[in-house]
Amino acid sequence: MRRSEKGNPLDLRAWLEEARKLGEVQDVRGADWNLELGAISELNVKKESPPALLFDEIKGYPRGFRVLTCSTSSPGKLSSILRLGAEKSHHGLVQKLRGKPKEWQADAPNHDPAPVEKGPVFENIKGDGKVDLDIFPSPFWHEKDGGRYIGTGCCVVTKDFDSDWVNVGTYRVQVHDRKTVGLDMVPGKHGAIQYDKTMKAGKPFPVAIVCGADPLGYLISGIEVPFGMCEYNYIGAILKEPVAVVKGQVTGLPFPAASEIVLEGWAHPGDVRTEGPFGEFHGYYPGKASKAPAVTIERIYYRNDPIMVGSPPAKPPNDYSYSKAVMRSALLFDALEAAGVPDVHAVWAHEIGGARMFNVVAIKQRYAGHAKQAGHILNQCGVAAYMSRYSVVVDEDIDPSNLQEVMWAVATRTDPVTDIDIIQRGMGSKNDPMFVAYPYKAPFSSKAIIDACRPFDHLHEFPEVAEASKELQEKVRKKWTDLF
C-alpha cells in the first residue's frame, strides 16, 4: 500500500494546529538552551493545566529551529494524541482509555507501515562530511546532567540482526560531538537485545533516531509493546491507518515520512563512550556516568524550520509523567476488574511516584475484606508489581487523583495497626533511589497496602463528612463560574 506524505497522521505540525485550536500551546521566544529552557518547562508542568511550550529564537540559534516540550502534560493534549476525542478530565480520559491497549495490540498485525518514496523529512539532507549536530538547539536540561541531550521525546529505530523485526524505542540520546551521540538502552529492553546480538556477531548496528514527530510516536515507543511486534503497527492500530515511512539512505531503516529531524548512522563494535548522568522518572540520578554505545551519524535529515520534541525526566510532575499516570491508571483499572474486584469507581497512578510507586483505588465496599482484596491486587497484579511501594484504597467519596483528599482519608479513616499491611521481599529495582538502603543483594523491596476506607464493620456508625454534597458543589460551580 502506498500513500503520499500529504495528510500524514504522524505529522507533528498537524497535531500542533489541532492543539492550538484547543488552547493548549504557548509560544516562548528567546530562551537559552543552556538550563533555562529546561527550567521553564519544569515550572510549566507544575501548573494546574500546563500548555505545550513551543520554543523559538533560542539563544545562539536561527529563528525556526524550535523545541517543543510538555506535549503530553494535560488531558486535552493527551486525548487528542491518542485519538480519543477531546477530554478535559483525568478520570474521563482514563475511562476512555480502558480496554484500548488490548484492542490496539490485537489489531496491530493488520497495520503494517506503508513505504513511500518522499516525505517532508527529506527537505534537508546533510551527509558526506557535512554532518553537524550543533545546528540543532539540543538542550542542557539540568545542572547535573552529563551533557546536552538531543533525544528525550524521541523514537530510536533499530533492527534485529537475524530477522526482519524493526523496533522503535524511546532511549535517551546524548550529544558527544558534532557527529557522534551516546545511546543509553536499559539492559533487557528490545533495542538493547537487538544491539547485543549484533555486537556478538561483530557487525555494526544500524540506528535511526527520530528527534521530532507527532508525540504519539514517542508515547508508544516508550511503553511495553510485545516482543517481536513493531511499534509502527501498534501506532497504525491507534490511527486506524498505516504509518507512512521512508527508508534511510545509509541503513535502510524506516522512519516516519513527516519526521521533523532524523539522525542516521551506526554503532560500531567496541565503540562505547561515557554517557550521563541523566535523571530518571522518579526524579533522581540513580547512577553515575557509565559506558554506553556511541553512534556515528552519517546522515541528518530535517524539515525546514525543524521542531525537536523534548521530554526529559525530572522530579515529578515532569514533562511526561501525566501521560504515564493516565495510561497506567487505565491498565490498573482493567487489571482489578479482570481479577474480580467489584465496584471499582476510579484508579489513579500518581505522578509523584512516577505512575508506579504510589497508586490509589476508590471502591464502594460490598463485603468484609473487600478493601484489603483491592489493595493487594492493586499492589501485586502484573501491571503494578514493579516498584509498587504504596497502594492505597479509599471509599467512593474520595477522588483518588486528589492527594489532599487521599491523605485526609489516610489520616482520618485508618488505624495503623490494623489498616497497613506490609509485603516483604517484593519486586523492586536497582533503579529505585532507595536501592542504596536495600538489605538484600537482589532488588527486593517491601511494599505497603493502606486500607483508608471507613471500617466495614462500623460503616453505619462512622461519622458523617462535614462538607457540601457533590451535587450542591457542582450546582454552585455552574452558578458562580466567575468565582471558580
Secondary structure, DSSP 4 states (H G I P E B T S, - for coil): ----STT-TT-HHHHHHHHHHTT-EEEEES--TBTHHHHHHHHHTTSSSPPEEEEES-TTS-TT-EEEE-TTSSHHHHHHHTT-----SHHHHHHHHTTHHHHHHHHGGG---EE-S--GGGGEEEETT---GGGS---B-STT-SS-EEESS-EEEEE-SSS--EEEE--EEEEEETTEEEEE--TTSHHHHHHHHHHHTT-PEEEEEEEES-HHHHHHHTS-PPTT--HHHHHHHHHTSPPEEEE-TTT--EEETT-SEEEEEEEPTT-EEEE-----TTSS--S--EEEEEEEEEEEEE-SS-EEE-----SSS-TTHHHHHHHHHHHHHHHHHHTT---EEEEEE-GGGTTTSEEEEEE---STTHHHHHHHHHHHSTTT-TT--EEEEEETTS-TT-HHHHHHHHHHH--HHHHEEEEEEEE--TTSGGGGG-SSSS-EEEEEEEE-SPPGGGTTTSPPP-S--HHHHHHHHHHTTTT-
